[in-house]
Amino acid sequence: MAERLNIRQAEPADHGQIVGVIPSWWGGRDLSYAVPRLFLEHFANTSLVMEDDGRMVGFLVGFMSPSRSEEGYAHFLGVDPAYQGQGIGRHLYERFFELCRQNGRTVVRACTSPVNQASVGFHKKMGFSLSPGDGESDGIPFIKDYNRPGDHKVEFIKRLP
Ligand SMILES: CC(C)(COP(=O)(O)OP(=O)(O)OC[C@H]1O[C@@H](n2cnc3c(N)ncnc32)[C@H](O)[C@@H]1OP(=O)(O)O)[C@@H](O)C(=O)NCCC(=O)NCCS
């Protein structure tokens, strides 16, 4: 990964640029509703921004589960398409795993939509396993109607060494 890239803790002021890039970084899917400002207000210290000369080229919005004291949760992770395939996603996750360890967490969870096969491939490479589900698409197990009817989710779990 290029040396000019810099990783930093996120700030509430990053919310606008994060929701602004989601539609293009997610290939036209506008999932910006899934990252309300409160995530940046309350989980800034466990969320990360990667910059190239001050310009955001990647981010991870995550938190330490208040209900599950052994778990961290990576809610949203994105990399600028022009910067994908250079190790930025891996770097953001490895920094988040470190934050989880520092906070005494031994398990990291994340989830994605079954249509996002790139995310499934990426998470497998990052050492996540797929939880069993009650649905399956192209060999990928998912949990049906996770959020609401028709909104299925693939659940990932990784135990930190
Ligand atoms: C998925 C995403 C975060 C990956 O980021 P990235 O910076 O391109 O990934 P990296 O270069 O760090 O790759 C890390 C590893 O994952 C693998 N990988 C990356 N994208 C992959 C894909 N689409 N399919 C399979 N493996 C993939 C890489 O080969 C690499 O493996 P290696 O280290 O063993 O060589 C990025 O493509 C993205 O932002 N996509 C759009 C948004 C999205 O879907 N986010 C995830 C769901 S919240």
The ligand as an SDF file (V2000), in Angstrom:
LIG
                    3D

 48 50  0  0  0  0  0  0  0  0999 V2000
  -15.0660   -5.0820   -0.7640 C   0  0  0  0  0  0  0  0  0  0  0  0
  -14.0330   -3.9280   -0.6730 C   0  0  0  0  0  0  0  0  0  0  0  0
  -14.1980   -3.2250    0.6600 C   0  0  0  0  0  0  0  0  0  0  0  0
  -12.6260   -4.5420   -0.7530 C   0  0  0  0  0  0  0  0  0  0  0  0
  -11.6650   -3.5000   -0.5660 O   0  0  0  0  0  0  0  0  0  0  0  0
  -10.2490   -3.5260   -1.2970 P   0  0  0  0  0  0  0  0  0  0  0  0
   -9.4090   -2.4350   -0.7470 O   0  0  0  0  0  0  0  0  0  0  0  0
  -10.4430   -3.5730   -2.7580 O   0  0  0  0  0  0  0  0  0  0  0  0
   -9.6740   -4.9560   -0.8000 O   0  0  0  0  0  0  0  0  0  0  0  0
   -8.1520   -5.3620   -0.5990 P   0  0  0  0  0  0  0  0  0  0  0  0
   -7.3520   -4.8910   -1.7550 O   0  0  0  0  0  0  0  0  0  0  0  0
   -7.6870   -4.9250    0.7500 O   0  0  0  0  0  0  0  0  0  0  0  0
   -8.2540   -6.9330   -0.6410 O   0  0  0  0  0  0  0  0  0  0  0  0
   -8.0850   -7.7590    0.5310 C   0  0  0  0  0  0  0  0  0  0  0  0
   -8.2420   -9.1960    0.1070 C   0  0  0  0  0  0  0  0  0  0  0  0
   -9.5900   -9.4230   -0.3220 O   0  0  0  0  0  0  0  0  0  0  0  0
   -9.5900   -9.9220   -1.6510 C   0  0  0  0  0  0  0  0  0  0  0  0
  -10.7080   -9.3260   -2.3740 N   0  0  0  0  0  0  0  0  0  0  0  0
  -10.9560   -8.0000   -2.5570 C   0  0  0  0  0  0  0  0  0  0  0  0
  -12.0780   -7.8310   -3.3090 N   0  0  0  0  0  0  0  0  0  0  0  0
  -12.5070   -9.0890   -3.5840 C   0  0  0  0  0  0  0  0  0  0  0  0
  -13.5940   -9.5960   -4.3570 C   0  0  0  0  0  0  0  0  0  0  0  0
  -14.4290   -8.7790   -4.9920 N   0  0  0  0  0  0  0  0  0  0  0  0
  -13.7650  -10.9320   -4.4230 N   0  0  0  0  0  0  0  0  0  0  0  0
  -12.9070  -11.7920   -3.8220 C   0  0  0  0  0  0  0  0  0  0  0  0
  -11.8300  -11.3570   -3.0850 N   0  0  0  0  0  0  0  0  0  0  0  0
  -11.6560  -10.0380   -2.9860 C   0  0  0  0  0  0  0  0  0  0  0  0
   -8.2750   -9.4780   -2.2590 C   0  0  0  0  0  0  0  0  0  0  0  0
   -7.8760  -10.3420   -3.3040 O   0  0  0  0  0  0  0  0  0  0  0  0
   -7.3510   -9.5540   -1.0680 C   0  0  0  0  0  0  0  0  0  0  0  0
   -6.9170  -10.8820   -0.8590 O   0  0  0  0  0  0  0  0  0  0  0  0
   -5.3500  -11.1800   -0.5510 P   0  0  0  0  0  0  0  0  0  0  0  0
   -4.9260  -10.1600    0.4900 O   0  0  0  0  0  0  0  0  0  0  0  0
   -5.3580  -12.5710   -0.0810 O   0  0  0  0  0  0  0  0  0  0  0  0
   -4.6760  -10.9430   -1.8520 O   0  0  0  0  0  0  0  0  0  0  0  0
  -14.1900   -2.9500   -1.8500 C   0  0  0  0  0  0  0  0  0  0  0  0
  -14.1910   -3.6580   -3.0480 O   0  0  0  0  0  0  0  0  0  0  0  0
  -15.4590   -2.0900   -1.7980 C   0  0  0  0  0  0  0  0  0  0  0  0
  -15.4670   -1.0260   -1.1700 O   0  0  0  0  0  0  0  0  0  0  0  0
  -16.5400   -2.5300   -2.4770 N   0  0  0  0  0  0  0  0  0  0  0  0
  -17.7860   -1.7550   -2.5400 C   0  0  0  0  0  0  0  0  0  0  0  0
  -18.4350   -1.6120   -1.1810 C   0  0  0  0  0  0  0  0  0  0  0  0
  -18.6950   -2.9100   -0.4750 C   0  0  0  0  0  0  0  0  0  0  0  0
  -19.2570   -3.8320   -1.0510 O   0  0  0  0  0  0  0  0  0  0  0  0
  -18.2690   -3.0200    0.8240 N   0  0  0  0  0  0  0  0  0  0  0  0
  -18.3240   -4.2380    1.6280 C   0  0  0  0  0  0  0  0  0  0  0  0
  -19.6340   -4.4550    2.2780 C   0  0  0  0  0  0  0  0  0  0  0  0
  -20.0190   -3.3780    3.6340 S   0  0  0  0  0  0  0  0  0  0  0  0
  1  2  1  0
  2  3  1  0
  2  4  1  0
  2 36  1  0
  4  5  1  0
  5  6  1  0
  6  7  2  0
  6  8  1  0
  6  9  1  0
  9 10  1  0
 10 11  2  0
 10 12  1  0
 10 13  1  0
 13 14  1  0
 14 15  1  0
 15 16  1  0
 15 30  1  0
 16 17  1  0
 17 18  1  0
 17 28  1  0
 18 19  1  0
 18 27  1  0
 19 20  2  0
 20 21  1  0
 21 22  1  0
 21 27  2  0
 22 23  1  0
 22 24  2  0
 24 25  1  0
 25 26  2  0
 26 27  1  0
 28 29  1  0
 28 30  1  0
 30 31  1  0
 31 32  1  0
 32 33  2  0
 32 34  1  0
 32 35  1  0
 36 37  1  0
 36 38  1  0
 38 39  2  0
 38 40  1  0
 40 41  1  0
 41 42  1  0
 42 43  1  0
 43 44  2  0
 43 45  1  0
 45 46  1  0
 46 47  1  0
 47 48  1  0
M  END
$$$$
